[in-house]
Amino acid sequence: MAALTTFLWGALPYLAVALLISGTVWRYRYDRFGWTTRSSELYESRLLRIGSPLFHVGLLFVIAGHVVGLFVPQSWTDAVGLHESAYHALALALGVVAGVLTFGGLALLIWRRRTTGPVFLGTTRNDKVMYVFLVAALGTGLATTLINAFGATYNYRDTVSPWLRGLFRLVPDTGLMARVPTEYHVHVTVALLLFALLPFTRLVHAFTAPVAYLFRPYVVYRSRDDARRPGTARPRRGWEGTGP
């Protein structure tokens, strides 16, 4: 049991990060033309216009909540007057809303992909594996939040947060994670596996920023009426002669 604890909370995070970084570099160097979401908007746009914003906006709030909850020590929030009871209530309220938005948007996108023929035909095995891990990560995260909201209250900032910050200092305290409830174990493990898988799926587009669009040259469009302006030749109808 001690060996498993050491592997899960002392080795697996570094393996996941190593695969995340090396896989992203490999994908950029050797599969640059595959670095795309393979947009299917041309096949169906009604459900996409609803599900995509729900998923992406909800995910931004989920990420922001994780950053604050895991990387901001409790002493800092106490120092600004946001004590644990108020922080807990605020985090649960925002977490439930963000989780429902994200999971609902993802469910709608999966429904669209399954029920729209051309979109489903463009779904690869890689996509299906990616969706399994994505649903598992979001589902276990939302379940953990709901359990914490309506069940026994657990302060993860005493265990999970110090453990995660210890990973960045290269001194992870695996004993902290040994005392964490099972739902946190499952959620963190699935999230680590998703990070390791991310560079090899269409989720890699998350690392793309359209910076080049700010500096690309203007696209010049020429009107069809330009040929009728003074000084230009009037277009002829039909076939042109090739000789006398």
Secondary structure, 3 states (H helix, E strand, C coil): CHHHHHHHHHHHHHHHHHHHHHHHHHHHHHCHHHCCCCCCCCCCCHHHHHHHHHHHHHHHHHHHHHHHHHHCCHHHHHHCCCCHHHHHHHHHHHHHHHHHHHHHHHHHHHHHHHHCHHHHHCCCHHHHHHHHHHHHHHHHHHHHHHHHHHCCCCCHHHCHHHHHHHHHCCCCCHHHHHCCCHHHHHHHHHHHHHHHHHHHCHHHHHHCCCHHHHCCCCCCCCCHHHHHCCCCCCCCCCCCCCCC
